[in-house]
Amino acid sequence: MFFKIIDFSKFSSIKVGVPIEVLMLERGDDIPNDRMIVGHANNLLVSSTPPPLMMLSKDFSFIEFEDEVLTVGCATPTGKLLSFAKKNGLAGFEFFSKLPGSIGGMLAMNAGVKSYEIFNILDAIKIDGVWVKKENIEYGYRFSKLGGVATEVRFNVTRGFSKALLDELVNLRSNQPKTASAGSAFKNPEGDYAGRLIEEVGLKGVSKGAMQWSEVHANFLVNHGGGTFEEARYLLDLVKEKVFEKFGIKLVEEVQVL
Ligand SMILES: Cc1cc2nc3c(=O)[nH]c(=O)nc-3n(C[C@H](O)[C@H](O)[C@H](O)COP(=O)(O)OP(=O)(O)OC[C@H]3O[C@@H](n4cnc5c(N)ncnc54)[C@H](O)[C@@H]3O)c2cc1C
């Protein structure tokens, strides 16, 4: 293991944060239990005082396909696995398209699009060095309880990559803002949409400094350049307060605030 300074204002997809010392894990290392694991920071809002952080090094970026068993390292970017699935005609990975992140981050968030989510194609995850079958992991809409660091994953392989599904899912994304963001800021509450609620309380398009509730998609908190953690936190709290006042609904952040 080794330390690396990561500037989250450059590394994170929302471009907020400061340079932070992060412990990089290599193959064979014991995994510390007093640090938080981060992936490729597409779902993170990092303050200037996050808990101690660690990350998987490139040792964990690999794809092995032997005897119909697909094993993937958790630092592998989604795009790389999507290309592999396309090339080898494997089904179930189409929704990875334009869904930025590492496989570890995808598993921790049970990331997905509509009814397509990563747990659908999951067989087992190696967590803190032990293989755990999907049946023994608690998961649901945009969450899973891994209880440790995912380093490798095995997928259920079925043949037949669908170009039509890929195109459909890519199309869905045409209404998403191109400005820096961490994807959806809040989870959709049962039977409703966070974006609709944000619009209803009149906060769509509202900004604080360089941070703004996107005019394109209300549930995207976007950074026009140089936005700060404090500005982002202010806008998240403002939405929670106004939505609770008007609808009695407690919105829960999908973006992980560190
Ligand atoms: C433009 C845009 C669009 C997006 N669209 C979607 C979407 O449609 N659907 C969707 O679900 N998400 C979406 N996201 C969010 C993001 O792509 C996913 O949450 C992705 O899975 C994050 O992966 P990451 O590697 O960046 O994880 P990070 O953001 O770094 O971390 C996310 C969480 O995963 C945990 N984690 C990371 N690696 C590991 C590991 N190895 N072991 C255990 N825990 C780990 C972290 O502790 C953290 O809690 C979008 C993001 C952006 C920027």
The ligand as an SDF file (V2000), in Angstrom:
LIG
                    3D

 53 58  0  0  0  0  0  0  0  0999 V2000
  -23.5280   12.1070  -14.9990 C   0  0  0  0  0  0  0  0  0  0  0  0
  -23.8070   11.0040  -14.0160 C   0  0  0  0  0  0  0  0  0  0  0  0
  -24.8770   10.1530  -14.2210 C   0  0  0  0  0  0  0  0  0  0  0  0
  -25.1760    9.1370  -13.3090 C   0  0  0  0  0  0  0  0  0  0  0  0
  -26.2320    8.3040  -13.5480 N   0  0  0  0  0  0  0  0  0  0  0  0
  -26.5080    7.2930  -12.6880 C   0  0  0  0  0  0  0  0  0  0  0  0
  -27.5900    6.3830  -12.9360 C   0  0  0  0  0  0  0  0  0  0  0  0
  -28.3140    6.5040  -13.9120 O   0  0  0  0  0  0  0  0  0  0  0  0
  -27.8000    5.3810  -12.0580 N   0  0  0  0  0  0  0  0  0  0  0  0
  -27.0230    5.2060  -10.9550 C   0  0  0  0  0  0  0  0  0  0  0  0
  -27.2570    4.2620  -10.2100 O   0  0  0  0  0  0  0  0  0  0  0  0
  -25.9880    6.0430  -10.6890 N   0  0  0  0  0  0  0  0  0  0  0  0
  -25.7150    7.0850  -11.5260 C   0  0  0  0  0  0  0  0  0  0  0  0
  -24.6660    7.9320  -11.2640 N   0  0  0  0  0  0  0  0  0  0  0  0
  -23.8820    7.7550  -10.0340 C   0  0  0  0  0  0  0  0  0  0  0  0
  -22.6180    6.8950  -10.2000 C   0  0  0  0  0  0  0  0  0  0  0  0
  -22.3320    6.7080  -11.5630 O   0  0  0  0  0  0  0  0  0  0  0  0
  -22.7800    5.5450   -9.5300 C   0  0  0  0  0  0  0  0  0  0  0  0
  -23.1890    5.6690   -8.1820 O   0  0  0  0  0  0  0  0  0  0  0  0
  -21.4630    4.7360   -9.5430 C   0  0  0  0  0  0  0  0  0  0  0  0
  -21.7350    3.4410   -9.1220 O   0  0  0  0  0  0  0  0  0  0  0  0
  -20.3910    5.3410   -8.6550 C   0  0  0  0  0  0  0  0  0  0  0  0
  -19.2160    4.5960   -8.7740 O   0  0  0  0  0  0  0  0  0  0  0  0
  -17.8270    5.1950   -8.2290 P   0  0  0  0  0  0  0  0  0  0  0  0
  -16.7550    4.2110   -8.4660 O   0  0  0  0  0  0  0  0  0  0  0  0
  -17.6090    6.5370   -8.7970 O   0  0  0  0  0  0  0  0  0  0  0  0
  -18.1210    5.2430   -6.6530 O   0  0  0  0  0  0  0  0  0  0  0  0
  -17.8560    6.4290   -5.6060 P   0  0  0  0  0  0  0  0  0  0  0  0
  -18.6970    7.6020   -5.9700 O   0  0  0  0  0  0  0  0  0  0  0  0
  -16.4110    6.6660   -5.4590 O   0  0  0  0  0  0  0  0  0  0  0  0
  -18.4110    5.7580   -4.2660 O   0  0  0  0  0  0  0  0  0  0  0  0
  -19.7850    5.5020   -4.1150 C   0  0  0  0  0  0  0  0  0  0  0  0
  -19.9890    4.5950   -2.9080 C   0  0  0  0  0  0  0  0  0  0  0  0
  -19.4230    3.3250   -3.1960 O   0  0  0  0  0  0  0  0  0  0  0  0
  -18.5760    2.9020   -2.1420 C   0  0  0  0  0  0  0  0  0  0  0  0
  -17.5090    2.0840   -2.7510 N   0  0  0  0  0  0  0  0  0  0  0  0
  -16.7160    2.4360   -3.7890 C   0  0  0  0  0  0  0  0  0  0  0  0
  -15.8690    1.4470   -4.0940 N   0  0  0  0  0  0  0  0  0  0  0  0
  -16.1250    0.4440   -3.2170 C   0  0  0  0  0  0  0  0  0  0  0  0
  -15.5440   -0.8480   -3.0160 C   0  0  0  0  0  0  0  0  0  0  0  0
  -14.5440   -1.3160   -3.7720 N   0  0  0  0  0  0  0  0  0  0  0  0
  -16.0530   -1.6110   -2.0140 N   0  0  0  0  0  0  0  0  0  0  0  0
  -17.0650   -1.1680   -1.2190 C   0  0  0  0  0  0  0  0  0  0  0  0
  -17.6400    0.0480   -1.3780 N   0  0  0  0  0  0  0  0  0  0  0  0
  -17.1640    0.8400   -2.3560 C   0  0  0  0  0  0  0  0  0  0  0  0
  -18.0880    4.1850   -1.5080 C   0  0  0  0  0  0  0  0  0  0  0  0
  -17.7250    3.9730   -0.1560 O   0  0  0  0  0  0  0  0  0  0  0  0
  -19.3000    5.0800   -1.6330 C   0  0  0  0  0  0  0  0  0  0  0  0
  -20.1720    4.8430   -0.5500 O   0  0  0  0  0  0  0  0  0  0  0  0
  -24.3580    8.9720  -12.1670 C   0  0  0  0  0  0  0  0  0  0  0  0
  -23.2530    9.8200  -11.9600 C   0  0  0  0  0  0  0  0  0  0  0  0
  -22.9830   10.8350  -12.8620 C   0  0  0  0  0  0  0  0  0  0  0  0
  -21.8020   11.7330  -12.6200 C   0  0  0  0  0  0  0  0  0  0  0  0
  1  2  1  0
  2  3  1  0
  2 52  2  0
  3  4  2  0
  4  5  1  0
  4 50  1  0
  5  6  2  0
  6  7  1  0
  6 13  1  0
  7  8  2  0
  7  9  1  0
  9 10  1  0
 10 11  2  0
 10 12  1  0
 12 13  2  0
 13 14  1  0
 14 15  1  0
 14 50  1  0
 15 16  1  0
 16 17  1  0
 16 18  1  0
 18 19  1  0
 18 20  1  0
 20 21  1  0
 20 22  1  0
 22 23  1  0
 23 24  1  0
 24 25  2  0
 24 26  1  0
 24 27  1  0
 27 28  1  0
 28 29  2  0
 28 30  1  0
 28 31  1  0
 31 32  1  0
 32 33  1  0
 33 34  1  0
 33 48  1  0
 34 35  1  0
 35 36  1  0
 35 46  1  0
 36 37  1  0
 36 45  1  0
 37 38  2  0
 38 39  1  0
 39 40  1  0
 39 45  2  0
 40 41  1  0
 40 42  2  0
 42 43  1  0
 43 44  2  0
 44 45  1  0
 46 47  1  0
 46 48  1  0
 48 49  1  0
 50 51  2  0
 51 52  1  0
 52 53  1  0
M  END
$$$$
